[in-house]
Amino acid sequence: MKISRVNSFSGEFSPPPDKSVSHRAVFFCSIAQGKSRVSNFLFAEDPMSSVNAFRELGIDILEEGDGLIINGKGLHGLKEPRNVIDCGNSGTTMRLLTGLLSGNPFLSVLTGDSSLRKRPMSRVIEPCYAMGAYIRARDKDRYPPIAIIGKELSPIKFKMPVASAQLKSALMLASLYAKGRSEIIEPAPSRDHTERMLPSFGANVKMDGLKITVDGGTDLRAADVLVPGDISSAAFFIVAALIIKGAEIVIRDCGVNPSRTGLINVVKRMGGNITIENERTISGEPVADIICKYSPDMTAAVISGNDIPLLIDEFPIISLLASQAEGVTQIKNAEELRIKESDRLSAMTKNLAGLGVEVKELTDGMEIIGKTDLKGTNVKSFGDHRIAMTMAIAGLISSGETVIDDISSVRTSFPGFFDALSKLCG
């Protein structure tokens, strides 16, 4: 894919449906009793991995219009799969299924593509094993494939080692099958879509600061879900508007869940021109319109601590934004970024350096010196959809031509990305 500098970037844009909410809707509707509709579902490869997994587990899921009709069979209605469940590139599918299947009394085996099989799963496996499930995985129970024999689970009191929405959600799903009350304590806030959505299906979930309690054994009932626009996908367009001269865009119907707006918080600290309007609530999720304008006078920021869980997916595009802000931006406490779809710290350091940015890779983050005039070059996606999209945005402000080696990974989360980008570039 070749990208060249553009002279304009303006218009209105509606982001694709939220990937995290789409995943969870499939999970919860499938283990609820009765028929649910999921509207505005994200038909991308990652959420479809969750759909196909539950089809393997005996759930009837029909694609209809912009969404799904899911005929849930209750907490104990899943069937032993006849085949190995392929999670594709989706860490969310694999981690949440590990929790869910820990409480189902049959054998299941989870695998994924070459990238997912390199991502560590011990952080989920260990507490589920402690609850009573029998789980084995490759390389001393660290990496997929994962074999699970579900058992009757005991409740758990668990202090999470890191703030991770996937780990938290997996343990909440396992806790639904435990006899008694489980407590899960986060070290810092992470995405809270599971906590927001599960009670609408009848689950007894309580939040008290960083502590979540889940009562097991409660039957779930069907509920309809309307998925909001995905702020992690909108992030690429937000940053593009901030760094392309004269740009101005309006992003409609975007999810602005406070556990997902780390990018907006950082942009405001850096002096970016961003405004939130028309706030409302849809299916328990805050939604709004976001107005973004070219911001030539942004300054560097320190991004660390509690910032990180709130913008874990936005790191690649944030690092590009930092290259266009005056001063030294420091990203710290971000070790988790090394075990995403790629080692994002290493990948973004290499790509930014190739574009002419003065950048230093740290053990737990990066230092990025701006403001830099980017020079087009050959860059790599590293098989990571968010890095591929970030490099496309970089190409829009780089002199010469930017060539991305592989953009196929974009299908995992945002199949229409390049079409949407083209329209806004005129």
C-alpha positions in Angstrom: 0.0 0.0 0.0 1.4 3.4 -1.0 0.3 6.6 0.8 1.1 10.2 -0.2 0.8 13.5 1.6 -2.7 15.1 1.4 -3.7 18.8 1.3 -7.1 18.4 2.9 -8.9 16.3 5.5 -12.5 17.2 6.4 -16.1 16.0 6.6 -18.1 13.7 8.8 -17.3 10.2 9.8 -19.1 7.5 11.7 -16.7 4.9 13.2 -17.3 1.2 12.9 -19.1 -0.6 15.7 -17.1 -1.1 18.9 -15.1 -4.3 18.8 -14.9 -4.8 22.5 -18.7 -4.4 22.9 -19.4 -6.6 19.9 -17.3 -9.4 21.4 -19.0 -9.2 24.8 -22.5 -9.1 23.2 -21.9 -12.4 21.5 -20.6 -14.0 24.8 -23.4 -12.8 27.0 -26.3 -13.3 24.5 -25.1 -16.9 24.0 -25.1 -17.9 27.6 -28.4 -16.1 28.3 -31.7 -17.9 28.0 -33.7 -16.8 25.0 -33.5 -14.8 21.8 -31.4 -11.6 21.8 -30.6 -9.1 19.0 -27.3 -7.4 18.6 -27.6 -4.3 16.4 -24.7 -2.5 14.8 -22.4 -5.5 15.2 -18.9 -5.2 13.9 -18.6 -7.7 11.1 -14.8 -7.9 11.2 -12.5 -10.9 11.6 -11.9 -10.6 15.4 -15.6 -10.4 16.5 -16.5 -13.1 13.9 -14.0 -15.4 15.7 -16.2 -15.1 18.7 -19.4 -15.8 16.6 -17.8 -18.9 15.1 -16.6 -20.1 18.4 -20.1 -20.1 19.9 -21.5 -21.8 16.7 -19.0 -24.5 17.5 -20.4 -24.6 21.0 -23.9 -25.2 19.7 -25.4 -21.7 19.7 -27.6 -20.7 16.8 -26.4 -17.3 15.5 -28.1 -15.7 12.5 -26.6 -12.7 10.7 -29.4 -10.3 9.9 -29.1 -6.7 8.5 -26.6 -4.8 10.6 -26.5 -7.3 13.4 -27.1 -10.7 14.8 -30.0 -12.8 16.2 -28.6 -15.1 18.9 -30.6 -17.9 20.4 -29.0 -18.3 23.8 -29.2 -21.5 25.7 -28.4 -20.4 29.2 -25.3 -20.8 31.4 -25.3 -24.6 31.1 -26.6 -24.9 27.5 -23.2 -25.0 25.6 -22.2 -28.3 24.0 -18.8 -29.9 23.7 -17.3 -28.7 20.4 -16.5 -31.4 17.8 -13.5 -29.4 16.5 -10.7 -27.3 17.9 -12.0 -23.8 18.3 -10.0 -21.4 16.1 -9.8 -17.9 17.7 -8.0 -16.4 14.7 -6.0 -13.3 15.8 -8.4 -12.5 18.6 -6.9 -12.4 22.1 -10.3 -11.3 23.4 -12.0 -14.4 22.1 -9.3 -16.7 23.5 -9.0 -15.2 26.9 -12.7 -14.8 27.5 -13.4 -18.3 26.3 -10.8 -19.6 28.7 -12.8 -18.1 31.6 -16.2 -19.2 30.3 -15.2 -22.8 29.4 -13.6 -23.3 32.8 -17.1 -23.8 34.2 -18.4 -26.0 31.4 -18.0 -29.8 32.0 -16.5 -30.9 28.7 -13.3 -30.8 26.8 -12.5 -27.9 24.5 -9.3 -26.9 22.8 -8.5 -23.3 21.8 -6.0 -22.2 19.1 -5.3 -19.3 16.9 -3.2 -17.9 14.1 0.6 -17.8 14.3 0.5 -14.4 16.1 -2.0 -15.4 18.7 -0.1 -18.6 19.5 2.9 -16.4 20.5 0.8 -14.4 23.0 1.1 -15.4 26.7 -2.1 -16.8 28.3 -0.8 -17.9 31.7 -2.2 -14.8 33.4 -5.7 -16.1 32.6 -5.0 -19.8 32.9 -3.6 -19.7 36.5 -6.6 -18.1 38.3 -9.1 -20.3 36.3 -7.0 -23.4 37.3 -7.1 -22.2 40.9 -10.9 -22.0 40.7 -11.0 -25.7 39.8 -10.8 -26.0 36.0 -8.3 -28.4 34.5 -6.2 -26.5 31.9 -3.1 -27.2 30.0 -1.3 -25.2 27.4 2.0 -25.2 25.5 5.4 -24.3 27.0 4.5 -25.0 30.7 0.9 -23.7 30.4 2.0 -20.3 28.9 1.0 -20.3 25.2 -1.8 -21.6 23.0 -3.1 -24.1 22.1 -5.1 -24.4 25.3 -6.9 -27.5 26.4 -9.7 -27.0 28.9 -11.8 -29.5 30.9 -14.4 -27.5 32.7 -15.2 -28.4 36.3 -17.5 -27.2 39.1 -15.8 -24.0 40.1 -15.1 -22.4 43.5 -15.4 -18.7 44.0 -12.1 -16.7 44.0 -10.7 -13.6 45.7 -8.2 -12.4 43.2 -5.9 -9.3 43.0 -5.1 -8.8 39.4 -1.3 -8.3 38.7 -2.1 -5.7 36.0 -5.1 -3.7 34.8 -6.5 -5.8 32.0 -10.1 -5.8 30.7 -9.6 -9.2 29.1 -8.3 -10.9 32.3 -11.0 -9.2 34.3 -13.8 -10.2 31.9 -12.5 -13.8 31.7 -12.6 -14.1 35.5 -16.0 -12.6 35.7 -17.3 -15.1 33.2 -15.7 -18.0 35.2 -17.3 -16.5 38.4 -20.8 -16.9 36.9 -20.2 -20.7 37.2 -18.8 -20.7 40.7 -20.9 -21.5 43.8 -20.7 -18.3 45.8 -19.4 -14.8 45.5 -16.1 -14.0 43.8 -14.1 -10.8 44.3 -11.8 -9.4 41.6 -9.6 -6.4 42.5 -7.9 -4.3 39.8 -4.7 -2.3 40.4 -6.1 0.5 38.2 -9.2 1.0 36.2 -9.5 -0.8 32.8 -12.3 -1.0 30.3 -15.6 -1.7 32.1 -17.9 -2.9 29.2 -18.4 -6.3 31.0 -19.4 -4.7 34.2 -21.8 -2.4 32.4 -23.4 -5.0 30.2 -23.7 -8.2 32.4 -26.3 -6.7 34.8 -28.7 -6.1 31.9 -28.7 -9.9 31.4 -29.6 -10.4 35.0 -26.2 -11.1 36.5 -25.5 -10.0 40.1 -22.5 -7.8 39.6 -21.4 -5.0 41.9 -18.6 -2.4 41.6 -17.0 -0.7 44.6 -14.0 1.3 43.4 -11.5 -1.1 42.0 -13.3 -4.2 43.5 -15.9 -6.2 41.5 -18.1 -8.9 43.0 -19.9 -11.5 41.0 -22.4 -13.9 42.4 -22.3 -17.3 40.7 -25.2 -19.5 39.7 -27.6 -16.8 38.6 -29.4 -17.6 35.4 -29.0 -15.0 32.6 -32.0 -13.8 30.5 -31.9 -12.6 26.9 -31.4 -8.8 26.3 -31.0 -6.7 23.1 -27.7 -4.8 22.6 -27.0 -1.7 20.4 -23.3 -1.4 19.8 -21.9 2.1 19.8 -19.2 3.4 17.5 -15.6 2.3 18.3 -13.4 5.1 19.8 -10.3 2.9 19.2 -11.1 3.0 15.5 -12.0 6.7 15.6 -8.6 7.4 17.2 -6.8 7.3 13.8 -9.1 9.9 12.4 -8.9 12.1 15.6 -5.1 12.2 15.3 -5.2 12.8 11.5 -7.4 15.8 12.0 -5.1 17.2 14.7 -1.9 16.9 12.6 -3.1 17.6 9.0 -2.9 21.3 8.2 -6.4 22.9 8.0 -8.2 19.7 8.9 -11.6 19.6 10.6 -13.8 16.6 11.1 -16.9 15.6 13.0 -17.1 12.0 14.3 -20.7 10.9 14.9 -22.1 8.4 17.4 -18.8 7.5 19.0 -18.6 5.6 22.3 -17.1 7.8 25.0 -17.0 5.3 27.9 -14.7 6.9 30.5 -12.7 3.7 30.6 -11.9 4.1 26.9 -11.2 7.9 26.6 -7.6 7.9 27.5 -6.7 9.2 24.1 -9.0 12.2 24.5 -7.5 13.0 27.9 -4.0 12.9 26.6 -4.9 15.0 23.5 -6.4 17.7 25.8 -3.2 17.7 28.0 -1.2 18.2 24.8 -3.3 21.2 23.7 -5.2 19.5 20.9 -8.4 21.1 19.6 -11.1 18.5 20.5 -14.7 19.0 21.6 -17.3 16.5 22.9 -20.9 17.3 22.1 -24.4 15.7 22.1 -23.6 13.2 24.9 -26.2 10.5 25.5 -26.4 6.9 26.7 -27.2 3.9 24.4 -27.5 0.3 25.9 -25.6 1.5 29.0 -22.7 3.0 27.1 -22.0 6.8 26.8 -22.1 8.0 23.2 -21.3 11.5 21.8 -20.1 13.4 18.7 -16.5 14.4 18.6 -15.2 17.5 16.8 -11.5 17.7 16.0 -9.5 20.5 14.3 -5.9 21.0 13.2 -3.8 21.8 16.2 -0.3 23.1 15.2 0.8 24.1 18.7 0.5 20.9 20.7 3.2 20.2 23.3 4.7 17.0 24.7 3.2 15.0 27.6 4.1 12.3 30.0 1.9 9.3 29.5 2.2 6.7 32.3 0.5 4.9 35.2 -3.3 5.0 35.1 -3.2 6.5 31.5 -2.0 3.2 30.0 -5.0 0.9 30.6 -7.3 3.6 29.2 -5.4 3.8 25.9 -3.8 0.4 25.4 -5.1 0.1 21.8 -4.4 3.7 21.0 -0.6 3.6 21.7 0.6 3.3 18.1 -1.4 6.4 17.0 -0.5 8.3 20.2 3.2 7.8 19.5 2.7 9.2 16.0 0.8 12.2 17.6 3.8 12.7 19.9 6.1 13.2 16.9 4.0 16.2 16.0 4.1 17.8 19.4 6.8 20.2 20.6 9.2 18.7 23.2 9.9 15.2 24.5 6.9 12.9 25.1 7.6 10.1 27.6 5.6 6.9 27.6 6.2 4.8 30.7 4.7 1.7 32.5 3.6 0.3 29.2 5.3 -3.2 29.3 1.9 -4.7 28.3 2.4 -3.3 24.8 5.0 -5.9 24.1 2.5 -8.7 24.2 -0.2 -7.3 21.9 -0.6 -8.3 18.2 3.0 -7.3 17.9 5.7 -5.9 20.3 4.3 -2.4 19.8 7.1 -0.6 21.6 9.7 -2.1 19.3 7.6 -1.9 16.2 6.7 1.8 16.6 10.3 2.7 17.5 11.5 1.2 14.3 8.8 2.8 12.1 9.1 6.3 13.6 12.8 6.2 13.3 12.5 5.3 9.7 10.2 8.3 9.1 12.9 10.6 10.6 11.7 10.9 14.2 14.2 11.0 17.0 12.9 8.2 19.3 14.3 6.0 22.0 12.9 2.6 23.0 12.7 2.0 26.8 12.1 -1.2 28.6 8.6 -0.1 29.6 7.9 2.6 27.0 9.4 5.2 24.6 10.7 8.8 24.4 9.7 10.7 21.3 11.1 14.0 20.4 8.9 16.4 18.3 8.1 18.3 16.3 9.4 16.4 13.3 8.8 16.8 9.6 8.2 13.2 8.5 9.9 11.7 5.4 8.1 8.9 3.5 9.8 5.6 3.5 9.1 1.8 3.5 7.5 0.8 6.8 6.2 -2.4 8.3 2.9 -3.3 9.8 4.4 -6.2 11.8 1.1 -8.0 11.1 -0.6 -5.6 13.5 -3.8 -3.8 12.4 -3.3 -0.8 14.6 0.3 -0.3 13.4 -0.8 -0.6 9.7 -3.5 2.1 10.2 -1.1 4.3 12.1 1.4 4.2 9.3 -1.3 5.1 6.8 -2.0 8.3 8.9 1.7 9.0 9.0 1.8 8.8 5.2 -0.8 11.6 5.0 1.7 14.1 6.5 5.0 12.7 5.2 6.9 14.1 2.3 7.4 11.7 -0.6 5.8 8.3 -0.6 5.1 6.0 2.4 4.9 2.3 1.5 3.3 -0.1 4.0 4.4 -3.7 3.5 1.2 -5.5 4.4 -2.3 -4.1 5.3 -4.2 -7.4 5.4 -4.4 -7.2 9.2 -6.7 -4.2 9.1 -9.5 -6.6 8.3 -9.4 -7.8 11.9 -11.0 -4.6 13.3 -11.8 -2.1 10.6 -12.4 -3.5 7.1 -13.6 -0.1 5.7 -10.7 1.9 7.0 -9.1 2.9 3.7 -12.4 3.7 2.1 -13.3 6.0 5.0 -9.9 7.6 4.9 -10.1 8.3 1.2 -13.5 10.1 1.5 -12.2 12.4 4.2 -9.1 13.2 2.1 -11.3 14.2 -0.7 
